[in-house]
Amino acid sequence: MVLDQFMDEAMYVLVTVLVALLFTLLQRRIKSRRMCLDVKRLDGKTVLITGGASGIGKETAIALARRGARVYITSHDEEKGEAALREIKKESASMNVRFCILNMANLQSIRNFCKEFLNNEKSLHILINNDGVPAVLDWTDNGFSMCFGVNHLGPFLLTNLLLERLKSCAPSRIVNITSNVHKYQKLDFADLNYNIVPLFSYCRSKLANVYFTQELGRQMERHGVTACAVHPGYVVGDWTSKFSILFRIVMCVITSLFFISCQAAAQTVIYCAVSDDILQHNGGYFSDSKPCKLQPHVQDAGIAKKLWEASEAMVELTSSPREHLASRTR
């Protein structure tokens, strides 16, 4: 009887150890598969990373600063941004990092930031639209649903206001952070400002990122600007902090099993910022540091163009970024 109990416990321990070992090996495989192996330097290059004070943005900033780039990070939280700035400088061993205030939920903040950036910085080679919000029901300062406003309209306006500088510094790049959940929804042009089911709103905003990138790639093809959309993976982060304790406990278990670290998630972003392999995929979609095929409904150029035109109207964007900036500051 005692021997049988001992054998059962030994078998339980053995199975537990084997499962833990298998999971550890799987995690290492995933992490190694995500690593950016391109070692290209970025000396003399200027990089702007929105939402660079935490998560994927901060890890990307550290990596690109280590490669010699002059890196600008943004955040709407000054205290958090200054703390991140100190950490990035320390981790990258680079003092060539700057922090700027930018609230992506406020279009005027975006316009003010772009005006100041263009006045103070004469070059821009890599723009990484990383700032975003999770699946939440809220509204921006301009009355847009938080997901659509921050995840799509904000980057759309920011990118357009900086396009002339990117073109003048060509070859240059624009990296838009999206998610593979984009494939679970379709855009409704009768209600782009959809704000009912949080997850659906988030998925639509990520789909808008992909369409925006495709149309941007088509428009910039002859200007030496390469655009790409990146699914970094499902990331372990502090995005659950606003939810209930029970939800956080459940998500803690799930994320520990299936999600990856911000450092691992940043690898595809870094890859798209430095690798010349992406040049032949302008407007493309990337995951695990390689181009990925999109579902047929996500490759509709007509929808991408229609979204671009609708977005121009929603953010009141004129044909000339310079004229637009001037008109807003009179």
Beta strands, then each sheet from edge to edge (+ up, - down):
strand 1: 46-49
strand 2: 70-75
strand 3: 97-101
strand 4: 126-129
strand 5: 172-177
strand 6: 225-231
strand 7: 284-287
strand 8: 290-291
sheet 1: 3+ 2+ 1+ 4+ 5+ 6+ 7+ 8-
end
